[in-house]
């Protein structure tokens, strides 16, 4: 991916390291592993909401913003299949907010609250330019 795209990610996302509580999260790790295997992976995946802030309840869902380079029905279907697989394996609910890069930029310019929240409190889990935010670890992943 070009340097301009790397700059774009850094501009829209508050670049901060993934906390250890999220590094160890099994549901997030599994989802990102599935994202990496997609024929056309998204430009970025961002965790936002209560799980990003750390004020979630045990039954809280995972709010994930997924930005695609363009609308692609097959990739969207594969993302929802990945969600189903992870939910079945971890008994955790995952909510996807899927936008194309163009839709994201328009919504961002309008100041949509959910995108502002994702940028301010979210964690970049995946980007085409830098890959996965999860560091290799000898620890067994677990759900938080």
N, CA, C and O of each residue as an XYZ file, in Angstrom:
576
protein
N       0.839     -1.171      0.000
C       0.000      0.000      0.000
C       0.887      1.238      0.000
O       1.955      1.243      0.613
N       0.457      2.251     -0.666
C       1.251      3.469     -0.827
C       1.353      4.254      0.467
O       0.542      4.099      1.380
N       2.390      5.116      0.520
C       2.586      5.965      1.691
C       1.384      6.848      1.959
O       1.061      7.110      3.118
N       0.706      7.319      0.904
C      -0.473      8.178      1.079
C      -1.550      7.449      1.869
O      -2.244      8.063      2.680
N      -1.699      6.149      1.643
C      -2.690      5.378      2.391
C      -2.289      5.234      3.845
O      -3.142      5.298      4.730
N      -1.014      5.042      4.105
C      -0.538      4.962      5.483
C      -0.814      6.273      6.202
O      -1.236      6.274      7.358
N      -0.577      7.382      5.524
C      -0.864      8.694      6.103
C      -2.353      8.806      6.396
O      -2.739      9.319      7.447
N      -3.200      8.331      5.476
C      -4.656      8.383      5.676
C      -5.048      7.651      6.952
O      -5.810      8.191      7.753
N      -4.550      6.440      7.160
C      -4.879      5.694      8.380
C      -4.453      6.465      9.617
O      -5.215      6.593     10.576
N      -3.226      6.980      9.588
C      -2.717      7.712     10.747
C      -3.510      8.983     10.993
O      -3.672      9.402     12.139
N      -4.008      9.602      9.925
C      -4.781     10.832     10.058
C      -6.138     10.560     10.700
O      -6.580     11.325     11.557
N      -6.804      9.481     10.293
C      -8.158      9.248     10.799
C      -8.183      8.492     12.116
O      -9.152      8.605     12.866
N      -7.165      7.742     12.411
C      -7.172      6.951     13.640
C      -6.176      7.492     14.649
O      -5.069      7.909     14.309
N      -6.602      7.471     15.882
C      -5.722      7.831     16.984
C      -4.750      6.662     17.140
O      -5.079      5.657     17.770
N      -3.559      6.796     16.567
C      -2.600      5.687     16.575
C      -2.065      5.475     17.986
O      -1.256      6.257     18.484
N      -2.526      4.421     18.607
C      -2.056      4.084     19.954
C      -1.962      2.571     20.047
O      -2.703      1.855     19.373
N      -1.064      2.091     20.867
C      -0.867      0.641     20.952
C      -2.083     -0.054     21.561
O      -2.811      0.515     22.374
N      -2.273     -1.279     21.146
C      -3.369     -2.101     21.650
C      -3.062     -2.523     23.084
O      -2.011     -3.114     23.333
N      -3.962     -2.231     24.044
C      -3.710     -2.632     25.437
C      -3.641     -4.155     25.573
O      -4.208     -4.882     24.758
N      -2.959     -4.621     26.589
C      -2.781     -6.066     26.772
C      -4.117     -6.783     26.934
O      -4.251     -7.926     26.495
N      -5.113     -6.139     27.556
C      -6.420     -6.798     27.721
C      -7.040     -7.114     26.359
O      -7.761     -8.101     26.218
N      -6.760     -6.278     25.360
C      -7.265     -6.533     24.013
C      -6.329     -7.439     23.232
O      -6.778     -8.207     22.382
N      -5.029     -7.360     23.510
C      -4.063     -8.259     22.869
C      -4.430     -9.718     23.145
O      -4.251    -10.585     22.290
N      -4.940     -9.974     24.342
C      -5.244    -11.347     24.762
C      -6.660    -11.784     24.393
O      -7.024    -12.936     24.631
N      -7.458    -10.900     23.823
C      -8.866    -11.203     23.571
C      -9.030    -12.211     22.433
O      -8.667    -11.936     21.289
N      -9.567    -13.354     22.755
C      -9.678    -14.452     21.793
C     -10.601    -14.119     20.621
O     -10.272    -14.411     19.472
N     -11.749    -13.513     20.903
C     -12.700    -13.192     19.835
C     -12.080    -12.230     18.820
O     -12.232    -12.418     17.612
N     -11.392    -11.213     19.301
C     -10.759    -10.256     18.394
C      -9.661    -10.913     17.573
O      -9.557    -10.689     16.367
N      -8.847    -11.721     18.230
C      -7.762    -12.413     17.514
C      -8.319    -13.324     16.417
O      -7.819    -13.333     15.292
N      -9.351    -14.082     16.757
C      -9.941    -14.993     15.774
C     -10.512    -14.226     14.587
O     -10.324    -14.621     13.436
N     -11.213    -13.124     14.870
C     -11.803    -12.348     13.784
C     -10.711    -11.790     12.866
O     -10.833    -11.866     11.643
N      -9.663    -11.239     13.438
C      -8.593    -10.665     12.615
C      -7.867    -11.759     11.829
O      -7.450    -11.524     10.694
N      -7.711    -12.939     12.409
C      -7.116    -14.055     11.654
C      -7.959    -14.364     10.420
O      -7.418    -14.628      9.346
N      -9.268    -14.333     10.570
C     -10.160    -14.593      9.435
C     -10.094    -13.457      8.415
O     -10.123    -13.702      7.209
N     -10.005    -12.227      8.892
C      -9.884    -11.065      7.997
C      -8.622    -11.190      7.145
O      -8.656    -10.925      5.944
N      -7.521    -11.590      7.757
C      -6.248    -11.725      7.041
C      -6.342    -12.737      5.905
O      -5.607    -12.634      4.923
N      -7.231    -13.704      6.026
C      -7.344    -14.769      5.033
C      -8.304    -14.430      3.889
O      -8.401    -15.188      2.924
N      -9.008    -13.309      3.987
C      -9.957    -12.947      2.935
C      -9.224    -12.634      1.632
O      -8.142    -12.047      1.655
N      -9.807    -13.023      0.493
C      -9.183    -12.692     -0.794
C      -9.017    -11.181     -0.988
O      -8.033    -10.732     -1.575
N      -9.981    -10.401     -0.492
C      -9.915     -8.933     -0.578
C     -10.144     -8.360      0.818
O     -11.253     -7.925      1.127
N      -9.115     -8.353      1.666
C      -9.301     -7.876      3.038
C      -9.663     -6.391      3.075
O      -9.350     -5.648      2.145
N     -10.321     -5.966      4.147
C     -10.689     -4.556      4.270
C      -9.462     -3.666      4.435
O      -8.367     -4.136      4.748
N      -9.672     -2.368      4.216
C      -8.590     -1.402      4.425
C      -8.258     -1.284      5.899
O      -7.090     -1.190      6.278
N      -9.303     -1.290      6.738
C      -9.034     -1.243      8.178
C     -10.209     -1.800      8.960
O     -11.354     -1.786      8.507
N      -9.883     -2.298     10.167
C     -10.868     -2.771     11.136
C     -10.543     -2.074     12.450
O      -9.407     -2.107     12.923
N     -11.564     -1.439     13.034
C     -11.383     -0.665     14.260
C     -12.363     -1.157     15.321
O     -13.560     -1.272     15.057
N     -11.861     -1.445     16.512
C     -12.711     -1.744     17.663
C     -13.061     -0.419     18.322
O     -12.179      0.390     18.609
N     -14.354     -0.198     18.562
C     -14.786      1.006     19.266
C     -15.886      0.613     20.257
O     -16.255     -0.559     20.331
N     -16.400      1.553     20.998
C     -17.472      1.268     21.948
C     -16.942      0.820     23.298
O     -15.785      1.060     23.643
N     -17.816      0.162     24.057
C     -17.494     -0.172     25.448
C     -16.286     -1.094     25.582
O     -15.518     -0.957     26.535
N     -16.102     -2.021     24.661
C     -14.940     -2.921     24.763
C     -13.637     -2.170     24.496
O     -12.601     -2.505     25.069
N     -13.683     -1.171     23.642
C     -12.486     -0.346     23.410
C     -12.200      0.526     24.627
O     -11.049      0.684     25.033
N     -13.253      1.085     25.199
C     -13.071      1.964     26.367
C     -12.707      1.182     27.618
O     -12.075      1.722     28.526
N     -13.103     -0.092     27.674
C     -12.835     -0.906     28.857
C     -13.941     -0.835     29.891
O     -13.754     -1.286     31.021
N     -15.100     -0.272     29.530
C     -16.220     -0.193     30.478
C     -17.366     -1.137     30.094
O     -18.529     -0.882     30.408
N     -17.015     -2.223     29.413
C     -18.003     -3.206     28.971
C     -18.465     -4.112     30.112
O     -17.803     -4.247     31.141
N     -19.618     -4.720     29.889
C     -20.124     -5.772     30.780
C     -19.733     -7.115     30.153
O     -19.336     -7.164     28.989
N     -19.843     -8.192     30.917
C     -19.484     -9.499     30.347
C     -20.283     -9.855     29.090
O     -19.781    -10.565     28.219
N     -21.527     -9.366     28.991
C     -22.356     -9.704     27.836
C     -22.334     -8.632     26.742
O     -23.111     -8.709     25.790
N     -21.462     -7.642     26.866
C     -21.372     -6.585     25.848
C     -20.859     -7.146     24.528
O     -20.039     -8.064     24.499
N     -21.358     -6.573     23.438
C     -20.887     -7.003     22.126
C     -19.593     -6.274     21.765
O     -19.159     -5.351     22.455
N     -19.005     -6.712     20.682
C     -17.816     -6.074     20.120
C     -18.297     -5.212     18.960
O     -18.894     -5.727     18.014
N     -18.047     -3.919     19.021
C     -18.401     -3.011     17.935
C     -17.180     -2.840     17.044
O     -16.138     -2.355     17.485
N     -17.318     -3.245     15.787
C     -16.199     -3.169     14.850
C     -16.582     -2.336     13.637
O     -17.586     -2.605     12.977
N     -15.779     -1.329     13.351
C     -15.908     -0.543     12.133
C     -14.997     -1.186     11.098
O     -13.803     -1.368     11.335
N     -15.569     -1.528      9.953
C     -14.809     -2.157      8.874
C     -14.882     -1.238      7.656
O     -15.969     -0.921      7.174
N     -13.727     -0.814      7.166
C     -13.678      0.073      6.002
C     -13.135     -0.710      4.811
O     -12.031     -1.254      4.854
N     -13.939     -0.754      3.740
C     -13.567     -1.444      2.506
C     -13.122     -0.423      1.466
O     -13.577      0.721      1.481
N     -12.240     -0.830      0.569
C     -11.814      0.084     -0.495
C     -12.982      0.390     -1.425
O     -13.102      1.506     -1.932
N     -13.839     -0.598     -1.646
C     -15.034     -0.410     -2.473
C     -16.088     -1.420     -2.057
O     -15.781     -2.423     -1.413
N     -17.328     -1.150     -2.425
C     -18.421     -2.053     -2.071
C     -18.232     -3.361     -2.834
O     -18.105     -3.370     -4.058
N     -18.217     -4.449     -2.099
C     -17.971     -5.763     -2.676
C     -18.826     -6.773     -1.913
O     -18.517     -7.128     -0.775
N     -19.901     -7.229     -2.549
C     -20.860     -8.115     -1.886
C     -20.198     -9.388     -1.369
O     -20.544     -9.868     -0.289
N     -19.265     -9.933     -2.116
C     -18.612    -11.173     -1.696
C     -17.796    -10.954     -0.419
O     -17.852    -11.776      0.495
N     -17.047     -9.868     -0.350
C     -16.261     -9.574      0.852
C     -17.176     -9.331      2.041
O     -16.892     -9.797      3.144
N     -18.267     -8.612      1.831
C     -19.215     -8.352      2.920
C     -19.795     -9.666      3.431
O     -19.901     -9.874      4.640
N     -20.166    -10.541      2.520
C     -20.686    -11.858      2.914
C     -19.631    -12.641      3.704
O     -19.956    -13.285      4.701
N     -18.382    -12.588      3.264
C     -17.301    -13.293      3.956
C     -17.055    -12.706      5.348
O     -16.741    -13.442      6.284
N     -17.195    -11.397      5.486
C     -17.039    -10.764      6.800
C     -18.125    -11.243      7.759
O     -17.842    -11.559      8.915
N     -19.363    -11.296      7.282
C     -20.450    -11.767      8.146
C     -20.305    -13.256      8.474
O     -20.692    -13.694      9.557
N     -19.752    -14.028      7.545
C     -19.482    -15.441      7.836
C     -18.404    -15.555      8.907
O     -18.496    -16.405      9.793
N     -17.390    -14.708      8.831
C     -16.334    -14.693      9.854
C     -16.927    -14.350     11.216
O     -16.569    -14.957     12.225
N     -17.835    -13.376     11.243
C     -18.512    -13.011     12.499
C     -19.255    -14.218     13.057
O     -19.131    -14.539     14.239
N     -20.026    -14.882     12.206
C     -20.778    -16.072     12.651
C     -19.845    -17.133     13.216
O     -20.119    -17.704     14.272
N     -18.762    -17.397     12.530
C     -17.807    -18.412     12.987
C     -17.237    -18.054     14.357
O     -17.170    -18.903     15.247
N     -16.828    -16.803     14.525
C     -16.241    -16.361     15.798
C     -17.293    -16.388     16.903
O     -17.003    -16.804     18.025
N     -18.506    -15.947     16.594
C     -19.572    -15.965     17.601
C     -19.871    -17.388     18.065
O     -20.083    -17.621     19.255
N     -19.889    -18.329     17.142
C     -20.148    -19.730     17.504
C     -19.015    -20.293     18.360
O     -19.259    -21.062     19.290
N     -17.796    -19.917     18.049
C     -16.642    -20.458     18.761
C     -16.428    -19.811     20.130
O     -15.952    -20.464     21.058
N     -16.776    -18.538     20.255
C     -16.465    -17.811     21.496
C     -17.694    -17.447     22.325
O     -17.552    -17.006     23.466
N     -18.885    -17.621     21.782
C     -20.135    -17.216     22.440
C     -20.083    -15.720     22.778
O     -20.523    -15.306     23.850
N     -19.554    -14.931     21.874
C     -19.487    -13.471     22.012
C     -20.178    -12.845     20.810
O     -20.041    -13.337     19.690
N     -20.920    -11.765     21.033
C     -21.621    -11.077     19.948
C     -20.710    -10.023     19.319
O     -19.999     -9.295     20.012
N     -20.753     -9.964     17.992
C     -19.960     -8.987     17.249
C     -20.897     -8.202     16.343
O     -21.695     -8.784     15.608
N     -20.796     -6.877     16.399
C     -21.582     -5.996     15.530
C     -20.643     -5.303     14.557
O     -19.669     -4.668     14.961
N     -20.946     -5.432     13.267
C     -20.128     -4.793     12.245
C     -20.806     -3.533     11.726
O     -22.013     -3.522     11.482
N     -20.032     -2.488     11.564
C     -20.442     -1.286     10.847
C     -19.527     -1.235      9.634
O     -18.346     -0.912      9.754
N     -20.073     -1.554      8.463
C     -19.261     -1.656      7.250
C     -19.494     -0.420      6.387
O     -20.632     -0.051      6.096
N     -18.400      0.207      5.986
C     -18.441      1.384      5.127
C     -17.346      1.254      4.074
O     -16.292      0.671      4.330
N     -17.606      1.801      2.891
C     -16.515      1.941      1.933
C     -15.683      3.131      2.394
O     -16.119      3.931      3.222
N     -14.501      3.229      1.854
C     -13.647      4.365      2.222
C     -14.344      5.681      1.873
O     -14.290      6.641      2.641
N     -14.997      5.718      0.711
C     -15.705      6.933      0.296
C     -16.852      7.249      1.262
O     -17.009      8.397      1.679
N     -17.650      6.244      1.619
C     -18.738      6.457      2.580
C     -18.188      6.936      3.919
O     -18.756      7.820      4.560
N     -17.083      6.343      4.323
C     -16.458      6.717      5.587
C     -16.049      8.185      5.563
O     -16.330      8.931      6.502
N     -15.388      8.593      4.492
C     -14.907      9.973      4.403
C     -16.060     10.974      4.364
O     -15.965     12.041      4.970
N     -17.152     10.648      3.660
C     -18.324     11.531      3.619
C     -18.944     11.633      5.007
O     -19.226     12.731      5.486
N     -19.155     10.486      5.654
C     -19.752     10.479      6.995
C     -18.860     11.210      7.991
O     -19.345     11.914      8.877
N     -17.578     11.038      7.838
C     -16.621     11.715      8.724
C     -16.695     13.228      8.542
O     -16.655     13.977      9.518
N     -16.803     13.675      7.301
C     -16.888     15.119      7.042
C     -18.182     15.708      7.599
O     -18.246     16.898      7.909
N     -19.205     14.874      7.724
C     -20.480     15.317      8.312
C     -20.464     15.239      9.836
O     -21.405     15.678     10.497
N     -19.409     14.688     10.379
C     -19.282     14.601     11.833
C     -20.148     13.535     12.479
O     -20.583     13.698     13.619
N     -20.408     12.427     11.754
C     -21.223     11.348     12.332
C     -20.608     10.874     13.640
O     -19.419     10.563     13.720
N     -21.444     10.829     14.648
C     -20.978     10.523     16.003
C     -20.266      9.173     16.105
O     -19.210      9.079     16.729
N     -20.829      8.139     15.504
C     -20.232      6.806     15.649
C     -18.812      6.781     15.075
O     -17.932      6.118     15.624
N     -18.592      7.493     13.987
C     -17.243      7.525     13.412
C     -16.310      8.370     14.262
O     -15.135      8.040     14.426
N     -16.832      9.450     14.797
C     -16.021     10.281     15.697
C     -15.617      9.467     16.928
O     -14.469      9.520     17.370
N     -16.582      8.710     17.476
C     -16.274      7.850     18.626
C     -15.211      6.815     18.265
O     -14.277      6.580     19.032
N     -15.358      6.199     17.095
C     -14.388      5.183     16.668
C     -12.991      5.784     16.550
O     -12.004      5.150     16.924
N     -12.909      7.005     16.032
C     -11.607      7.653     15.880
C     -11.017      8.066     17.223
O      -9.809      7.961     17.432
N     -11.869      8.537     18.132
C     -11.379      9.050     19.416
C     -11.052      7.949     20.418
O     -10.052      8.034     21.130
N     -11.895      6.909     20.476
C     -11.721      5.896     21.514
C     -11.326      4.536     20.963
O     -11.016      3.619     21.724
N     -11.336      4.403     19.646
C     -11.131      3.100     19.045
C      -9.681      2.673     18.939
O      -8.752      3.457     19.135
N      -9.525      1.399     18.622
C      -8.200      0.807     18.401
C      -8.174      0.180     17.020
O      -9.059     -0.595     16.657
N      -7.160      0.522     16.263
C      -6.969     -0.051     14.942
C      -6.472     -1.483     15.114
O      -5.364     -1.709     15.599
N      -7.299     -2.448     14.713
C      -6.943     -3.864     14.852
C      -6.269     -4.403     13.596
O      -5.463     -5.331     13.662
N      -6.602     -3.817     12.457
C      -6.097     -4.309     11.183
C      -6.048     -3.152     10.194
O      -6.956     -2.322     10.159
N      -5.000     -3.098      9.398
C      -4.967     -2.207      8.235
C      -4.151     -2.885      7.149
O      -3.242     -3.668      7.427
N      -4.489     -2.574      5.919
C      -3.736     -3.149      4.805
C      -2.276     -2.722      4.845
O      -1.391     -3.473      4.435
N      -2.027     -1.515      5.338
C      -0.650     -1.014      5.331
C       0.220     -1.636      6.413
O       1.415     -1.848      6.203
N      -0.372     -1.931      7.577
C       0.468     -2.437      8.673
C       0.079     -3.823      9.163
O       0.754     -4.374     10.033
N      -0.990     -4.398      8.629
C      -1.400     -5.733      9.050
C      -2.091     -5.726     10.395
O      -2.785     -4.771     10.742
N      -1.900     -6.791     11.148
C      -2.579     -6.988     12.425
C      -1.889     -6.233     13.551
O      -0.664     -6.113     13.580
N      -2.701     -5.722     14.482
C      -2.159     -5.031     15.660
C      -1.760     -6.014     16.751
O      -1.158     -5.624     17.751
N      -2.094     -7.293     16.562
C      -1.802     -8.284     17.587
C      -0.361     -8.743     17.474
O       0.100     -9.141     16.404
N       0.334     -8.681     18.586
C       1.722     -9.117     18.616
C       1.750    -10.620     18.865
O       0.917    -11.144     19.604
N       2.705    -11.316     18.250
C       2.830    -12.737     18.548
C       3.094    -12.918     20.038
O       3.889    -12.191     20.635
N       2.428    -13.880     20.616
C       2.545    -14.059     22.061
C       2.438    -15.536     22.396
O       1.705    -16.280     21.743
N       3.157    -15.946     23.394
C       3.073    -17.323     23.847
C       1.847    -17.567     24.710
O       1.509    -18.713     25.006
N       1.168    -16.474     25.121
C      -0.005    -16.628     25.980
C      -1.187    -17.150     25.180
O      -1.355    -16.821     24.005
N      -1.994    -17.957     25.825
C      -3.220    -18.431     25.198
C      -4.209    -17.272     25.178
O      -4.416    -16.609     26.195
N      -4.822    -17.026     24.013
C      -5.803    -15.943     23.911
C      -7.049    -16.307     24.700
O      -7.433    -17.475     24.762
N      -7.681    -15.304     25.305
C      -8.924    -15.532     26.043
C      -9.856    -14.355     25.823
O      -9.414    -13.262     25.467
N     -11.132    -14.576     26.034
C     -12.102    -13.490     25.916
C     -12.072    -12.655     27.173
O     -11.853    -13.172     28.269
N     -12.294    -11.359     27.014
C     -12.328    -10.454     28.166
C     -13.739    -10.305     28.649
O     -13.988     -9.583     29.614
